[in-house]
Every structure is written in structure tokens, then in C-alpha cells.
Amino acid sequence: MKITREDVLRVAELAHLELTEAEVETYREQLDSILTYIDQLNRLDTQGVEPMAQSLAAGGDAQLREDVVAASPVAGDVLAIAPDPSKPYFRVPKVIDR
Amino acid sequence: MSANGWSVASIRSALTCRKVSARELAADFLSRIEKRNAELNAFLTLSPERAMAAADRVDGMVSRGEALPPLAGVPVAIKDVISTRGTRTTCGSRILENYVPPYDATAVERLERAGAMILGKTNCDEFAMGSSTENSAYGPARNPVALDRVPGGSSGGSAAAVTAGLAVAALGTDTGGSIRQPGALCGIPAMMPTYGRVSRYGLIAFASSLDRIGPFARSAADVATVLGVLAGHDANDSTSARVAVPDYAKEIAAPVKGLRLGIPDEYFGEGMDGDVRSRVEVAIERLKSLGCQTVPLKMPHSSYAIATYYIVATAEASSNLARYDGVRYGLRVPGTNLLEMYKKSRGRGFGPEVKRRIMLGTYALSSGYYEAYYLKAQKVRALVARDFLEAFQQVDAIVTPTSPVPAFRLGERTADPLQMYLADIYTVTGSLAGVPGISIPCGNTSQGLPVGLQIFGAHFQEARVLQLARAYEQAAS
């Protein structure tokens, strides 16, 4: 068993996911079986192999544009779909106690 | 006007000689959707006003005798992970149930500028995570060929819509096989372009180093025309390539005689359905009869692709999906403090597969496991990509089955997530490498279920892939 109940709770905490008791056990079993499958990667010797983070091919290299200020006239539309807008802000539960 | 009779070209000529108006076409397709969607669940949201406005623009051009753009009057469907201004975009998730994007994806903008009429948004696995469309929070889509079976996924709604004649073309997205596999299971051409070929601005991210947008249509020629409209650099997507776009619609007609086709051993091993194997073998013989040569290949890292993919994709997903916190958009479940609000919103807003992948990705990136999982997977990814680069020094294209099995029954594979992941065994390799690939129909199993033939090309060699697809299609018809 690679994954314990504590692992699941730790990861759920990191991922900001509230899980039910049933989910904790289901995910423990499933992650355990998936990670056991993934362990086959350790059969490969990858010494000296450069990790590949992106698949941009020759001629397709990312290029950064000039960083210039441009108008983005969507603030009203964005606030219109917010769960709790208070123009020009998003309102959230109190974060700091005094 | 037969149900499935329209193509990009036939619409164009019917409009030009005024046999039909774009408005009539749009109305006809919308009424077909109304009739069929209850059983197929291919569409989640319709955009009739938007389609009619586009139709009016096209009819205006016709009446003024103006030259028509390449997709004039073509009814299209858009996978619901691609942003459409003013039209709800859910990603198949409860967390975005009421999300209405304030802007259009570049792909959507380009389709409309080319005259396409956007009918609506198609069903998909939640955040494109799945291979059957059963992970949609809005119920599964069904395969028009066999209603008790899945259309594949994650772009199952788009594949079902085109197959059932509810749209002439559709956009899907492919991260590990999500365009090609549903194309294969429904029996229509479906293309994943090279990474960087099509702008992803406005595509709601799943795994950024893998996600691609591409077309479904009913012929290789239509795929080529739609791809031509979508392709090209976009200043709003730093990963979009500055590589010239060929005229795919023209280049598709080039002869395929003498092309070398690689047949990798690793794609013909155990676990493949017998009918799939024999259909694919017959298809390869047909390509040989067109003058192609076959070259046996070894791509030794193929069997590691699924394990690699499920680390890379989930790690990226855990990061990309961190944005759903109930603050700025989407579902908010109230909590007594901010952290509790985040956890409740995410815990209730995401479905089981999305949570599973966020957990897996978070684990793989967490302190103490990063090197063992994420870094290791990135290194193996480089080896999988190297297999492709080496292969393309010997061959012009690689031909394989798209999916090891034909369309499976609803519910058949949902119990075991790993079993579902293995549905992508032949498609994830090309996703990791960044190369283009198409799935084209190559006959049916004895039960009448479609089989897909996959053709991979080298980076930015979509034209070659399309030439082979078209040549095969013409020889088979």
C-alpha cells in the first residue's frame, strides 16, 4: 500500500478540496492503484535525459511580445458573472481578524 | 436535403446558386438538433441568435454578390470548454454551471470571421477529463451509431453532433486523445493539429503543455478547410507558433504514391480487439495499394506513455484548476472563513474524476514526490518524443489504430479509472510528442461499430497527414 489515509488528507488539504468520508477511502484505493501502475516508469533509466516541459517544435518556439498596456474593456462583464461583486471588487468572507 | 448530405463545398455551391439561404440552413440544423438532442445529449447549450446573426451576414454577402469566405454558411458546434462570448460555457462541470464568458476564443472568432454559424456548445467530460463523455455533470452523450454506447471522449458531444448530422463541422480539444478517440468511436474524421498550430486563447485550460484545439467533420477535405481557418499565430497565445500556414484545402490533393508509412510494433500488441486489428490491417493494405511503402518501426517507449501522461496531465491540471475558488466566477459555497469557502466550493463544484486528477497531480507535485513523479515523467516524455523524432527520419507518416476497442457500452468502464485511462493507449504518445494526428474511419466491426485508423505526421506536417487521409477515403468509397 503506497497511499495512506493520511496521504489523502494531506493532499486534499493542499488542493483545497473538502472530501466526504466515503471519498477519502475511494480516492485512497484508486490513487494507490494508479500510482502502482505509474511505478513502471522507474524501470526506465533516465540518467542524463533532459526533462521535457513543453512540446514546442522547431520553428514553434515561444516568443514573448512587448509588455505594453492595452485596454481591456471587460471589467463590467467580469463583475456581472462574479458570485458576490461589489463594484469594483469581489467580496469574500473576512480574512483578517482585528 | 438529406440529413447528412451537406459538406463545406456543397453548402458553398448551394448558397452561390441560391438553392438555399444561410438562414434556412441554420434553421434546418437547429430543428434537427431539437429533434435529436434529447436522446443524444450532444449539445448542452444552443446559440440560435448567434447562428442567425451569422446567417444574415452570409445571406447579405450572397445578395450583394460578394466573394464568400471559406466557411460561409457552415453550421458548426463548439466543445463546451472553448469560450464563447455571451453563451454559457460550462466545461461539463457544475462549478461553471452559470459561467458566461466575457470574450470569444480565437478559434471561435476565426470560424465566425470565415462565415461559420455557431449552433451551440457540445457536451464533454468535465474539464475534458475522460474518454467516454460519462464524466459530464450534465449526463453522458450517446453514440449516434449505437445509442447504448459511448461516443468516446472527452469531445464526445462534438463527435456525436457531426456524426448525427446536427452540425457539418465541430471543434473539439485533444489532450491525450480527446478528439481522435471519439472520432474513431463515432466513425468520422477528427484531427489533432501540431502543438502550437492553433491558438488556444479562450480554451479553458486542462493541461497546458498538451491541450490542443482541432476539427471534426465528415470528410478529410472538410477537416482541411476548417483547419486552414483555425491555424496560424495569435499574439494572445504565447505558445502559438510563428510557422507559415499552407493552403491545406489545396495541398490535400497531392499524390501519396511513394510515401513511406511507419508501422510501429508497439501499437499492435495485446489488448486490441480482433476486429479492430483486422480492419486496421486491411486499411494499411489499401494504403499500400495506393503506392505507399510500409516500414516496420520500433517505438520502444510507447508502453510508458499512459503512465507518463497521467502524471504530466494531472500535475498541470492541479495547477490550472486552482483558479476555481468561488471568488471571481463559478460556484461559490459559503463558508465561515475564506479557506472553508474555497474547500466547500471546490469539493461540491468538481465531479469525481476531476477531484481524482487534482489529487493525483497535487500528490505528484508535492514536496518529497516531485522528483520521483513529475520530473521522472517529464524525462520519460522526452524519450517518447524522441521515438517520434527518430521515426520521422525514416518515414513520412506513422499509421496505427486510434483506439484498441470500438465504442463500449455506457457504464461498462466507469468502475475502474485506470481501465478508462487505458482507452487512450494509442493516442497519448502523439500528445506527449506534440505531433499532429488524425483519426479516419476504416470500416466497422462485425457488430457494426466504427473502427478508426490513426495517422501521425511530423511536426507541422498536417498537409501530409491530410493527403493520406483523403487518398484512403477516396480509395475506400
Boltz contact constraints between the chains, C-beta under 6 A:
constraints:
  - contact:
      token1: [A, 11]
      token2: [B, 359]
      max_distance: 6.0
  - contact:
      token1: [A, 11]
      token2: [B, 362]
      max_distance: 6.0
  - contact:
      token1: [A, 11]
      token2: [B, 363]
      max_distance: 6.0
  - contact:
      token1: [A, 14]
      token2: [B, 362]
      max_distance: 6.0
  - contact:
      token1: [A, 15]
      token2: [B, 358]
      max_distance: 6.0
  - contact:
      token1: [A, 15]
      token2: [B, 362]
      max_distance: 6.0
  - contact:
      token1: [A, 16]
      token2: [B, 342]
      max_distance: 6.0
  - contact:
      token1: [A, 16]
      token2: [B, 343]
      max_distance: 6.0
  - contact:
      token1: [A, 16]
      token2: [B, 346]
      max_distance: 6.0
  - contact:
      token1: [A, 17]
      token2: [B, 346]
      max_distance: 6.0
  - contact:
      token1: [A, 17]
      token2: [B, 347]
      max_distance: 6.0
  - contact:
      token1: [A, 17]
      token2: [B, 355]
      max_distance: 6.0
  - contact:
      token1: [A, 18]
      token2: [B, 343]
      max_distance: 6.0
  - contact:
      token1: [A, 18]
      token2: [B, 344]
      max_distance: 6.0
  - contact:
      token1: [A, 18]
      token2: [B, 347]
      max_distance: 6.0
  - contact:
      token1: [A, 27]
      token2: [B, 359]
      max_distance: 6.0
  - contact:
      token1: [A, 30]
      token2: [B, 417]
      max_distance: 6.0
  - contact:
      token1: [A, 33]
      token2: [B, 418]
      max_distance: 6.0
  - contact:
      token1: [A, 34]
      token2: [B, 418]
      max_distance: 6.0
  - contact:
      token1: [A, 37]
      token2: [B, 418]
      max_distance: 6.0
  - contact:
      token1: [A, 38]
      token2: [B, 307]
      max_distance: 6.0
  - contact:
      token1: [A, 40]
      token2: [B, 307]
      max_distance: 6.0
  - contact:
      token1: [A, 41]
      token2: [B, 307]
      max_distance: 6.0
  - contact:
      token1: [A, 41]
      token2: [B, 376]
      max_distance: 6.0
  - contact:
      token1: [A, 41]
      token2: [B, 380]
      max_distance: 6.0
  - contact:
      token1: [A, 44]
      token2: [B, 380]
      max_distance: 6.0
  - contact:
      token1: [A, 46]
      token2: [B, 379]
      max_distance: 6.0
  - contact:
      token1: [A, 49]
      token2: [B, 379]
      max_distance: 6.0
  - contact:
      token1: [A, 49]
      token2: [B, 382]
      max_distance: 6.0
  - contact:
      token1: [A, 50]
      token2: [B, 382]
      max_distance: 6.0
  - contact:
      token1: [A, 51]
      token2: [B, 375]
      max_distance: 6.0
  - contact:
      token1: [A, 51]
      token2: [B, 378]
      max_distance: 6.0
  - contact:
      token1: [A, 51]
      token2: [B, 379]
      max_distance: 6.0
  - contact:
      token1: [A, 52]
      token2: [B, 378]
      max_distance: 6.0
  - contact:
      token1: [A, 52]
      token2: [B, 381]
      max_distance: 6.0
  - contact:
      token1: [A, 52]
      token2: [B, 382]
      max_distance: 6.0
  - contact:
      token1: [A, 52]
      token2: [B, 385]
      max_distance: 6.0
  - contact:
      token1: [A, 54]
      token2: [B, 209]
      max_distance: 6.0
  - contact:
      token1: [A, 55]
      token2: [B, 195]
      max_distance: 6.0
  - contact:
      token1: [A, 55]
      token2: [B, 434]
      max_distance: 6.0
  - contact:
      token1: [A, 56]
      token2: [B, 196]
      max_distance: 6.0
  - contact:
      token1: [A, 57]
      token2: [B, 434]
      max_distance: 6.0
  - contact:
      token1: [A, 57]
      token2: [B, 459]
      max_distance: 6.0
  - contact:
      token1: [A, 59]
      token2: [B, 243]
      max_distance: 6.0
  - contact:
      token1: [A, 60]
      token2: [B, 196]
      max_distance: 6.0
  - contact:
      token1: [A, 60]
      token2: [B, 241]
      max_distance: 6.0
  - contact:
      token1: [A, 60]
      token2: [B, 243]
      max_distance: 6.0
  - contact:
      token1: [A, 62]
      token2: [B, 238]
      max_distance: 6.0
  - contact:
      token1: [A, 62]
      token2: [B, 239]
      max_distance: 6.0
  - contact:
      token1: [A, 65]
      token2: [B, 235]
      max_distance: 6.0
  - contact:
      token1: [A, 74]
      token2: [B, 102]
      max_distance: 6.0
  - contact:
      token1: [A, 77]
      token2: [B, 102]
      max_distance: 6.0
  - contact:
      token1: [A, 78]
      token2: [B, 102]
      max_distance: 6.0
  - contact:
      token1: [A, 81]
      token2: [B, 100]
      max_distance: 6.0
  - contact:
      token1: [A, 81]
      token2: [B, 329]
      max_distance: 6.0
  - contact:
      token1: [A, 82]
      token2: [B, 328]
      max_distance: 6.0
  - contact:
      token1: [A, 83]
      token2: [B, 332]
      max_distance: 6.0
  - contact:
      token1: [A, 90]
      token2: [B, 327]
      max_distance: 6.0
  - contact:
      token1: [A, 90]
      token2: [B, 328]
      max_distance: 6.0
  - contact:
      token1: [A, 92]
      token2: [B, 327]
      max_distance: 6.0
  - contact:
      token1: [A, 92]
      token2: [B, 338]
      max_distance: 6.0
  - contact:
      token1: [A, 93]
      token2: [B, 337]
      max_distance: 6.0
  - contact:
      token1: [A, 93]
      token2: [B, 338]
      max_distance: 6.0
  - contact:
      token1: [A, 93]
      token2: [B, 341]
      max_distance: 6.0
  - contact:
      token1: [A, 95]
      token2: [B, 338]
      max_distance: 6.0
